[in-house]
Amino acid sequence: MTEPGANNGTAVEVRDLTRTFGARKALDKVTFDLPSGAFLSIFGPNGAGKTTLVKVLTTLTAPSSGTAKVWGLDVVEDAVVLREHIGLISHNPLLYPDLSAEENLRFFADMYGVDDAADRVRELLVAVELDHRRLDLVRTFSRGMLQRLSIARSLLHRPDVLFLDEPYSGLDPHAVDIFDSLIAQIRADHTFVMISHDLNKGLALCSHALILSKGKLVLSAPREEIDDDRFAATYRATVGLGVA
């Protein structure tokens, strides 16, 4: 999927993005760009604004002020169209427990209007190694299996931008290997935005990285401009010590 966005080579464009909840600023004038095809890792402590940022970029939360565009589409004005171009893996697997794995994926494939739905569902169930459980109810799945099925769900419509909110959470080592293999296979076809608490993993995967603390953008840079030791020191200073 490509049309209509990123015509200037920018997949995500954020300008002075602010989101308030009462007196608290979850996001405070955050500004950055992400090129098409990039892999952004977002770091920060709980409460830094990471999930709020992803919720705004995926149209789940409206900004209080500022603007954000994903794939050339405004997250508020073009929200309906934008949802066709993005995928989301979050802590909530967004699956129906009383449907089978196959029924869940067929439901979402129909919702997204996937043309080759049956073949696409089978392809992804094989990719996440759940084809042998395709007829089993999702409520019988382990946390790791739910996460793997959630990954398949997010990829059904071949999104241009894939958002990952702590995607490794709850995955056993085998599931981590499956996920890493999937990322490697599809990396050239998508732009990625990933929230991570694992500094080493996040830096190993990313082409760009940023640190949020108390809603503010502390650091944002391409991977080639990042010195690992200095980045880690900044991470510890702003995250570990809680300095905004």
Beta strands, then each sheet from edge to edge (+ up, - down):
strand 1: 10-21
strand 2: 24-35
strand 3: 39-43
strand 4: 65-70
strand 5: 73-74
strand 6: 86-89
strand 7: 161-165
strand 8: 191-195
strand 9: 208-213
strand 10: 216-222
sheet 1: 2+ 1- 4+ 5-
sheet 2: 6+ 7+ 8+ 3+ 9+ 10-
end
